[in-house]
Amino acid sequence: MFGTVLVANRGEIACRVIATLQKLGIRSVAVFTDADRAALHVARADSAVRIESYLSLDAVIAAARTAHADAIHPGYGFLSENADLARACEAAGVVFVGPGVKALELMGDKIRAKEHVSAAGVPVIPGSSSTAAEDAGRVGYPLLVKPSAGGGGKGMTVVERPEDLADALAGARRVAAAAFGDDTLLLERLVRVPRHIEVQLLADGFDHVIHLGERECSLQRRHQKVIEEAPSPLLDAATRDRIGAAACEVARSVGYVGAGTVEFLVSDEAPTAFFFMEMNTRLQVEHPVTELVTGLDLVEWQLRIAAGEPLDVQQADVRLTGHAIEARVYAEDPLRDFLPSTGTVRVLDEPSGEGIRVDSSLYAGLEIGSTYDPMLAKVIAWGPDRATALARLDRALAGTTVLGVRTNLAFLRQVLADPDVGAGRLETGLLGRLTPAADVAPIIAAVLARHPAPVGAWGTDGWRLGDPRPVRYEVGDVEVAVLGPPQDATVTVGDDAPVHASLTRTGPTAVALEVDGVVQPLRLVSDGPVTWVGTSELRFRSRVERLTDELAALTRGTGPADPEVRSPMPGIVVSVDVRTGDRVVAGQNLLTIEAMKMEHRVVAPSDGIVTLTVRPTDRVALDHVVATITGHPDEGTPA
């Protein structure tokens, strides 16, 4: 076994690999960029080496030499499927913890992989390696634009009409180049109502290949997995054996060694039919659910196989026990179209208990920037059956608090409560049809925390005779009315029915909110003008601010909206589609901003003349003014 292993990654996966290295008594070496100098994986490793970029082959190899590492574990993403890294490791006398160059090159290129698998008789989805318009027409619309060299849903774009193809190709190329260093694309027919099912493999250097069952990864948003589970609630035992055997055959055909995953699309209407999509020649983000139902440590087996050990597990030994479900916690704002979020973690609570596992790199005080992927942590639950696993995961998410940065925690619980999810009726478009709902509990808690207790006829808002009147608060766009002291108040949120609510402080930042007899533990922190409760960022609007807006609306009348166009998220301007002085129409693309490997197009809110205030490569903050739209000088000024 190795003496020292360098982990060429960051975040929760680096912490995960380091944990197994420590379990095996292997010295761990982390790498970090300036943005990650204070990251948790750096603190947990036995030593750490600074590098310029996680995508720099030369920097990673130099770090391995500096650390006298015997092997490099690439994690997932970054260079994990890069054949050049495997070659560089071989040249440097360092073991690459992953498959050989042949498998990396063939399966890392989605175009060649499909051709290879199709020749072996495995069914594939119609597609083309050419992105020409005529080839797109032959593939057929709607189609999917996919980066050939990557995974994780990055750069994948659905194109419904021929006239949308050019913009989709340009955006996908930018994301692919930034995320994978290769902007090659392929086109693929979009399968309606599909289910995304993948098979986990282990293969040693002695021609021994086994599968560890399948994972259902159909709950996705923008082709990015959000919730995964094992086993799939769709497949029967016979189909599980067939799809597992097909995945093993794919691995054997390229001499695969290590842990890998073969991904399939399965028709919800015909679950016995499956189509090869791609092979991920690395560890998957969702590997914990397989570990929980099989009892195997996949990182440990990666290391043992890379060290030349044979598998001592036979296919007949693999048993899937119980059910496991994983939820990915992202730094994003579901109420703002899931745009990436940045900030500093003020308070952190991570769950524990029977059947609960958390893979995380978070700590209180950690700054979440816009440089890297928005995934913060993974919360995983195991149960003897699917219903128990779902219930445990929901309780675990309810007990997870990340204050200081917006997250998708409330949306994850909303997904788990969906009747189709509970019944196992899953497909890749399901999350796109769910509208994120605002959670009123944090709003009530924030209001009660600052609501005063009146004394006699003299309340804090003045003296009055007769029946008491409610005190009104405006939190963002929501009005809250409170009647009575916070210990025994009647609260109305917007047009909702009145509820009885009270707030009890149980710690410096901990509170217990009771609403109509139901008690919910929450965390509450005030940070300047922002109050963080649960996972929500809340801003109170003063009476002066409300009056100012009302007067402005009266003055503006039916004239145009605010001419300032603001950035919907912090990030970097990657392209500009217009020039200052151009005449634009409402909905026209102005520029594109990238953050956390995601792109967002900023469009004109109205017709007019555009004036840009940013250029490509400029870094912008949330709500930064990127352009203004004014009326044409010959058209006069609206009243």
GITA-V120182 format. One record per residue. N is the residue number from 1. RES is the residue in one letter. PSI is psi in degrees with one decimal (999 if undefined). D_LAST is the distance of its C-alpha to the last C-alpha in Angstrom with 1 decimal. Layout:
<<N	RES	PSI	D_LAST> <N	RES	PSI	D_LAST>>
This chain:
<<1	M	156.8	78.0> <2	F	153.4	75.8> <3	G	-37.5	76.1> <4	T	132.9	72.6> <5	V	130.1	69.4> <6	L	131.4	66.2> <7	V	106.9	63.0> <8	A	60.3	60.5> <9	N	-170.7	57.4> <10	R	179.7	55.3> <11	G	-151.3	53.8> <12	E	-32.4	55.4> <13	I	-34.5	57.5> <14	A	-42.9	59.1> <15	C	-38.4	59.9> <16	R	-45.9	61.3> <17	V	-41.4	63.6> <18	I	-36.4	64.7> <19	A	-43.2	65.8> <20	T	-38.7	68.1> <21	L	-43.1	69.5> <22	Q	-37.8	70.3> <23	K	-36.6	72.0> <24	L	-1.5	74.2> <25	G	25.8	75.0> <26	I	134.1	73.3> <27	R	131.1	71.8> <28	S	141.1	68.0> <29	V	124.3	66.0> <30	A	157.8	62.2> <31	V	152.7	59.9> <32	F	150.8	56.6> <33	T	175.2	53.8> <34	D	-34.7	52.3> <35	A	-21.0	49.5> <36	D	19.1	52.2> <37	R	-34.3	54.5> <38	A	17.9	54.2> <39	A	155.2	54.2> <40	L	-36.6	56.6> <41	H	-28.3	58.6> <42	V	-41.9	59.5> <43	A	-32.7	60.9> <44	R	-22.9	62.8> <45	A	159.3	64.6> <46	D	-31.6	67.9> <47	S	169.1	66.5> <48	A	149.0	63.3> <49	V	131.2	62.6> <50	R	138.5	59.3> <51	I	163.9	58.0> <52	E	-37.2	55.1> <53	S	144.1	53.9> <54	Y	-13.3	55.0> <55	L	1.9	54.7> <56	S	111.3	57.2> <57	L	-48.3	60.6> <58	D	-39.8	62.3> <59	A	-40.5	60.9> <60	V	-44.2	62.1> <61	I	-40.9	65.5> <62	A	-38.2	65.9> <63	A	-39.0	65.0> <64	A	-40.4	67.7> <65	R	-44.0	70.2> <66	T	-38.6	69.4> <67	A	-2.8	69.8> <68	H	44.1	72.9> <69	A	142.6	71.4> <70	D	-25.8	73.5> <71	A	161.3	70.6> <72	I	123.4	66.8> <73	H	119.6	64.9> <74	P	-4.1	61.5> <75	G	-134.9	59.8> <76	Y	158.7	57.1> <77	G	-171.5	54.2> <78	F	-117.7	54.4> <79	L	15.1	57.8> <80	S	-25.3	59.4> <81	E	28.6	59.7> <82	N	113.7	60.2> <83	A	-30.8	63.5> <84	D	-33.6	63.5> <85	L	-41.7	63.7> <86	A	-41.6	66.7> <87	R	-43.6	68.4> <88	A	-36.9	67.6> <89	C	-44.7	69.2> <90	E	-42.2	72.3> <91	A	-31.8	72.6> <92	A	-1.3	72.3> <93	G	27.7	74.8> <94	V	138.4	72.2> <95	V	130.5	72.0> <96	F	120.3	68.7> <97	V	86.3	68.1> <98	G	-172.5	67.0> <99	P	177.2	68.3> <100	G	173.8	69.8> <101	V	-39.4	68.1> <102	K	-49.0	68.8> <103	A	-40.3	67.0> <104	L	-44.5	64.1> <105	E	-42.7	63.6> <106	L	-49.4	64.1> <107	M	-18.8	62.2> <108	G	-16.0	59.6> <109	D	107.1	58.5> <110	K	-31.4	57.1> <111	I	-52.7	57.8> <112	R	-36.0	61.5> <113	A	-43.9	61.8> <114	K	-41.0	60.8> <115	E	-42.2	63.2> <116	H	-46.7	66.0> <117	V	-38.3	65.6> <118	S	-40.6	65.3> <119	A	-26.7	68.5> <120	A	0.2	70.1> <121	G	6.5	69.3> <122	V	129.9	66.4> <123	P	139.0	63.6> <124	V	163.0	60.3> <125	I	139.2	56.8> <126	P	137.2	56.1> <127	G	-175.6	54.4> <128	S	142.8	54.4> <129	S	-6.5	54.8> <130	S	140.0	52.8> <131	T	15.2	49.0> <132	A	151.2	48.9> <133	A	-39.0	46.7> <134	E	-34.0	49.8> <135	D	-35.5	51.5> <136	A	-39.6	48.5> <137	G	-36.7	48.8> <138	R	-36.0	52.5> <139	V	-41.6	51.8> <140	G	141.9	49.3> <141	Y	147.5	45.9> <142	P	149.9	44.7> <143	L	169.0	46.3> <144	L	125.8	46.4> <145	V	126.8	46.1> <146	K	135.1	48.4> <147	P	133.3	49.6> <148	S	-30.1	53.3> <149	A	0.8	54.3> <150	G	-169.8	52.6> <151	G	-161.5	52.1> <152	G	11.2	50.2> <153	G	-3.7	47.4> <154	K	128.5	45.8> <155	G	-9.2	44.2> <156	M	129.9	44.9> <157	T	131.4	42.1> <158	V	131.3	41.9> <159	V	115.1	41.0> <160	E	-31.4	40.3> <161	R	151.9	39.7> <162	P	-35.0	41.0> <163	E	-13.3	37.6> <164	D	-3.8	37.2> <165	L	-45.8	40.6> <166	A	-47.1	39.7> <167	D	-39.6	37.1> <168	A	-41.7	39.5> <169	L	-43.6	42.4> <170	A	-45.6	40.6> <171	G	-42.0	39.5> <172	A	-37.3	42.9> <173	R	-41.4	44.7> <174	R	-46.3	42.8> <175	V	-43.1	43.6> <176	A	-42.7	47.2> <177	A	-40.8	47.8> <178	A	-38.7	46.5> <179	A	-33.8	48.3> <180	F	-6.3	51.5> <181	G	17.5	51.8> <182	D	119.8	52.1> <183	D	17.9	49.3> <184	T	136.3	51.5> <185	L	160.7	49.9> <186	L	158.2	51.3> <187	L	142.0	49.9> <188	E	139.2	51.1> <189	R	132.1	50.7> <190	L	123.4	48.6> <191	V	120.6	50.7> <192	R	144.4	48.9> <193	V	54.0	49.8> <194	P	163.9	52.1> <195	R	135.9	53.9> <196	H	110.7	54.4> <197	I	132.2	58.0> <198	E	153.4	59.8> <199	V	127.6	63.5> <200	Q	133.1	64.7> <201	L	153.6	67.8> <202	L	132.8	70.4> <203	A	132.0	72.7> <204	D	-176.5	75.5> <205	G	14.0	77.3> <206	F	30.9	80.2> <207	D	30.6	78.5> <208	H	114.5	77.8> <209	V	130.5	74.4> <210	I	158.2	73.2> <211	H	152.4	70.0> <212	L	35.4	68.8> <213	G	-173.6	67.0> <214	E	163.9	63.3> <215	R	139.2	60.0> <216	E	121.4	57.1> <217	C	36.0	53.8> <218	S	-17.8	51.6> <219	L	94.0	49.0> <220	Q	156.6	46.6> <221	R	123.0	43.0> <222	R	41.9	41.9> <223	H	11.7	45.6> <224	Q	125.2	46.3> <225	K	141.9	48.9> <226	V	-46.3	48.0> <227	I	131.6	51.0> <228	E	155.8	54.4> <229	E	160.0	57.7> <230	A	134.7	61.4> <231	P	178.2	62.9> <232	S	137.1	60.6> <233	P	-3.8	60.5> <234	L	-42.2	60.6> <235	L	142.6	63.8> <236	D	174.1	67.2> <237	A	-39.3	70.3> <238	A	-44.2	71.3> <239	T	-36.1	67.9> <240	R	-42.1	67.8> <241	D	-41.5	71.2> <242	R	-46.1	70.1> <243	I	-32.8	66.8> <244	G	-41.9	68.6> <245	A	-39.2	71.4> <246	A	-40.8	68.9> <247	A	-41.1	67.2> <248	C	-37.4	70.6> <249	E	-38.8	71.5> <250	V	-44.6	68.3> <251	A	-44.0	69.4> <252	R	-34.8	72.9> <253	S	-20.1	71.9> <254	V	12.1	70.5> <255	G	41.3	73.0> <256	Y	141.8	70.4> <257	V	130.5	71.4> <258	G	-160.5	69.6> <259	A	133.1	66.9> <260	G	170.9	64.5> <261	T	133.0	62.3> <262	V	125.5	62.1> <263	E	138.1	58.8> <264	F	151.0	58.8> <265	L	132.2	56.4> <266	V	132.9	57.9> <267	S	128.5	56.8> <268	D	-32.1	56.0> <269	E	-25.0	57.4> <270	A	75.6	60.5> <271	P	-8.0	61.3> <272	T	-7.7	64.6> <273	A	136.4	62.9> <274	F	153.5	61.4> <275	F	129.9	60.1> <276	F	133.3	60.4> <277	M	-56.2	57.2> <278	E	167.6	58.3> <279	M	127.0	60.7> <280	N	113.8	59.6> <281	T	52.4	62.3> <282	R	-179.6	61.6> <283	L	145.1	61.2> <284	Q	153.1	58.2> <285	V	-38.8	55.7> <286	E	16.2	56.9> <287	H	-25.8	60.6> <288	P	-32.4	61.0> <289	V	-35.8	61.0> <290	T	-39.6	64.0> <291	E	-38.5	65.7> <292	L	-32.3	65.5> <293	V	-14.8	66.9> <294	T	-21.2	69.6> <295	G	10.3	70.6> <296	L	143.5	70.5> <297	D	104.6	68.9> <298	L	-34.5	67.4> <299	V	-39.8	66.9> <300	E	-42.0	70.6> <301	W	-31.8	71.6> <302	Q	-45.7	69.5> <303	L	-43.4	71.4> <304	R	-41.8	74.8> <305	I	-42.4	74.4> <306	A	-28.5	73.2> <307	A	0.7	76.3> <308	G	9.1	78.5> <309	E	146.7	79.3> <310	P	154.6	79.8> <311	L	132.7	78.0> <312	D	16.9	80.2> <313	V	124.4	78.0> <314	Q	160.3	78.9> <315	Q	-37.1	76.6> <316	A	-18.8	78.7> <317	D	-16.5	78.1> <318	V	120.4	74.3> <319	R	132.2	73.3> <320	L	111.4	69.8> <321	T	119.1	70.0> <322	G	-155.6	67.3> <323	H	142.6	63.5> <324	A	142.1	61.1> <325	I	136.8	57.3> <326	E	139.0	55.1> <327	A	131.2	51.4> <328	R	126.5	49.6> <329	V	116.9	47.5> <330	Y	150.1	44.5> <331	A	89.6	42.1> <332	E	162.7	39.0> <333	D	100.2	36.2> <334	P	-30.2	36.5> <335	L	-6.6	33.3> <336	R	48.6	31.4> <337	D	33.6	33.1> <338	F	32.6	36.3> <339	L	144.9	35.0> <340	P	150.0	37.6> <341	S	147.6	37.8> <342	T	168.0	39.3> <343	G	-170.0	40.6> <344	T	130.5	43.9> <345	V	112.6	46.2> <346	R	-44.3	46.5> <347	V	138.5	48.7> <348	L	125.6	50.7> <349	D	124.3	52.8> <350	E	138.7	54.5> <351	P	164.0	56.5> <352	S	178.9	60.3> <353	G	-178.3	62.8> <354	E	126.6	64.9> <355	G	9.4	63.8> <356	I	135.5	60.8> <357	R	140.9	60.3> <358	V	123.5	57.5> <359	D	114.4	57.2> <360	S	157.8	54.8> <361	S	22.1	54.3> <362	L	152.7	52.1> <363	Y	155.3	52.9> <364	A	128.7	51.1> <365	G	-9.8	49.6> <366	L	132.4	49.1> <367	E	125.3	46.0> <368	I	108.8	44.3> <369	G	-168.6	42.7> <370	S	11.6	41.1> <371	T	-38.9	44.0> <372	Y	179.4	46.1> <373	D	143.5	46.1> <374	P	-0.7	44.2> <375	M	127.2	47.3> <376	L	-38.9	48.6> <377	A	170.6	51.5> <378	K	130.4	53.2> <379	V	123.9	54.4> <380	I	139.6	57.3> <381	A	139.2	59.2> <382	W	146.2	62.6> <383	G	163.8	64.2> <384	P	-18.5	67.2> <385	D	172.7	64.9> <386	R	-40.9	61.3> <387	A	-41.6	60.2> <388	T	-41.7	61.6> <389	A	-42.3	60.0> <390	L	-45.7	56.6> <391	A	-42.1	57.0> <392	R	-39.3	58.3> <393	L	-41.2	55.4> <394	D	-43.2	52.9> <395	R	-38.1	54.7> <396	A	-41.2	54.8> <397	L	-36.8	51.0> <398	A	-29.1	50.5> <399	G	9.7	52.6> <400	T	127.7	50.8> <401	T	128.3	48.4> <402	V	97.1	46.5> <403	L	137.6	44.3> <404	G	-12.9	42.1> <405	V	138.9	40.9> <406	R	139.0	39.2> <407	T	174.9	41.7> <408	N	19.1	42.1> <409	L	-45.8	44.8> <410	A	-37.3	43.1> <411	F	-37.2	42.3> <412	L	-42.1	46.0> <413	R	-34.8	47.1> <414	Q	-39.6	44.6> <415	V	-46.1	46.2> <416	L	-28.4	49.7> <417	A	-7.3	48.9> <418	D	134.0	47.7> <419	P	-37.4	50.4> <420	D	-38.5	50.7> <421	V	-44.6	51.5> <422	G	-33.8	54.0> <423	A	-2.7	55.7> <424	G	16.4	55.8> <425	R	81.9	53.6> <426	L	150.1	52.0> <427	E	161.6	50.3> <428	T	-17.1	48.1> <429	G	1.1	44.9> <430	L	-46.5	45.2> <431	L	-29.9	43.2> <432	G	-19.2	40.3> <433	R	-5.2	40.0> <434	L	130.0	40.0> <435	T	118.8	36.7> <436	P	132.2	37.2> <437	A	138.1	37.1> <438	A	138.4	36.1> <439	D	117.9	39.2> <440	V	-18.8	38.6> <441	A	-47.5	41.9> <442	P	-35.0	40.7> <443	I	-45.8	37.6> <444	I	-43.7	40.0> <445	A	-42.4	42.4> <446	A	-39.9	39.8> <447	V	-47.0	38.6> <448	L	-30.8	42.1> <449	A	-30.0	43.2> <450	R	-3.1	40.9> <451	H	127.4	41.0> <452	P	161.3	43.2> <453	A	114.1	46.2> <454	P	150.3	45.8> <455	V	112.5	48.8> <456	G	-146.4	49.7> <457	A	-19.4	47.1> <458	W	105.6	45.5> <459	G	175.8	43.3> <460	T	-16.9	41.5> <461	D	15.9	38.2> <462	G	-176.7	39.9> <463	W	138.6	42.4> <464	R	155.7	42.0> <465	L	160.2	44.3> <466	G	-162.6	44.7> <467	D	143.1	43.9> <468	P	149.5	42.3> <469	R	148.8	38.7> <470	P	148.4	37.6> <471	V	130.5	36.1> <472	R	138.0	33.0> <473	Y	147.9	32.3> <474	E	117.1	29.5> <475	V	104.5	30.9> <476	G	-120.9	28.4> <477	D	9.1	26.6> <478	V	131.8	29.6> <479	E	135.3	30.2> <480	V	129.9	33.9> <481	A	132.1	35.5> <482	V	128.2	39.0> <483	L	115.2	41.4> <484	G	171.9	44.5> <485	P	161.0	46.0> <486	P	-21.6	45.9> <487	Q	-19.2	49.6> <488	D	65.8	49.0> <489	A	151.7	45.3> <490	T	126.5	43.4> <491	V	137.0	40.4> <492	T	126.8	37.5> <493	V	113.3	35.3> <494	G	-128.6	32.1> <495	D	9.2	33.1> <496	D	161.0	36.7> <497	A	149.6	39.7> <498	P	144.0	41.1> <499	V	155.0	43.8> <500	H	131.6	46.4> <501	A	149.8	46.2> <502	S	157.6	48.0> <503	L	130.3	48.2> <504	T	129.0	51.4> <505	R	127.8	51.7> <506	T	2.6	54.6> <507	G	-179.5	54.4> <508	P	-39.3	52.4> <509	T	0.1	49.6> <510	A	138.0	51.0> <511	V	158.7	49.9> <512	A	116.5	50.9> <513	L	125.9	48.2> <514	E	122.4	49.5> <515	V	113.8	47.3> <516	D	43.8	49.1> <517	G	-8.4	52.4> <518	V	124.1	51.6> <519	V	132.8	51.9> <520	Q	122.1	50.2> <521	P	136.1	51.0> <522	L	162.9	48.0> <523	R	145.3	47.5> <524	L	123.6	44.9> <525	V	131.0	44.0> <526	S	129.1	41.2> <527	D	84.0	40.2> <528	G	-128.9	37.8> <529	P	-5.7	34.4> <530	V	137.3	35.7> <531	T	125.2	38.2> <532	W	123.5	40.3> <533	V	130.2	42.0> <534	G	-111.6	44.1> <535	T	14.9	42.3> <536	S	141.4	38.8> <537	E	118.8	36.5> <538	L	136.3	34.6> <539	R	124.0	31.9> <540	F	140.3	31.4> <541	R	129.2	28.1> <542	S	167.5	28.4> <543	R	-36.4	26.9> <544	V	-42.3	25.0> <545	E	-40.4	23.5> <546	R	-45.0	22.5> <547	L	-38.5	20.9> <548	T	-43.6	18.9> <549	D	-40.1	17.6> <550	E	-40.7	16.8> <551	L	-39.7	14.9> <552	A	-38.1	12.9> <553	A	-39.0	12.2> <554	L	-39.9	11.1> <555	T	-39.0	8.8> <556	R	-30.9	7.3> <557	G	-129.7	7.2> <558	T	18.7	7.5> <559	G	-174.0	6.1> <560	P	159.1	9.3> <561	A	178.7	12.3> <562	D	124.8	14.2> <563	P	-12.0	14.8> <564	E	130.1	18.4> <565	V	122.7	21.1> <566	R	152.3	24.0> <567	S	129.7	27.7> <568	P	-5.5	28.8> <569	M	158.2	32.3> <570	P	143.6	34.4> <571	G	-157.6	36.2> <572	I	135.2	36.6> <573	V	117.3	34.5> <574	V	-20.3	36.9> <575	S	150.8	35.0> <576	V	127.8	31.8> <577	D	-8.6	30.8> <578	V	171.4	28.2> <579	R	153.8	27.9> <580	T	131.8	25.3> <581	G	-12.3	23.3> <582	D	148.4	23.9> <583	R	127.4	21.3> <584	V	163.0	21.4> <585	V	157.6	20.5> <586	A	131.7	20.0> <587	G	-7.8	23.5> <588	Q	139.9	25.1> <589	N	130.2	27.6> <590	L	-47.9	26.7> <591	L	171.6	29.8> <592	T	132.9	32.6> <593	I	136.1	33.7> <594	E	136.0	37.3> <595	A	137.4	38.8> <596	M	41.8	42.1> <597	K	20.7	42.9> <598	M	144.0	39.8> <599	E	145.2	37.0> <600	H	127.4	33.3> <601	R	131.5	30.9> <602	V	125.2	27.3> <603	V	161.7	24.8> <604	A	129.8	21.3> <605	P	-15.4	18.9> <606	S	169.9	16.4> <607	D	150.4	16.5> <608	G	-165.1	16.1> <609	I	130.9	18.3> <610	V	141.3	20.6> <611	T	117.2	22.1> <612	L	145.8	25.2> <613	T	4.4	26.6> <614	V	164.2	29.8> <615	R	164.2	32.8> <616	P	142.9	35.6> <617	T	-6.3	38.1> <618	D	139.7	35.5> <619	R	132.1	36.0> <620	V	152.6	32.9> <621	A	169.3	32.6> <622	L	131.5	30.8> <623	D	11.9	27.0> <624	H	135.4	27.5> <625	V	116.3	24.4> <626	V	-17.6	25.7> <627	A	164.0	22.7> <628	T	146.8	19.0> <629	I	120.0	16.8> <630	T	158.2	14.0> <631	G	155.9	12.3> <632	H	135.8	14.6> <633	P	-24.3	14.4> <634	D	-5.5	15.0> <635	E	-1.0	12.1> <636	G	175.9	9.4> <637	T	125.6	6.4> <638	P	148.5	3.8> <639	A	999	0.0>>
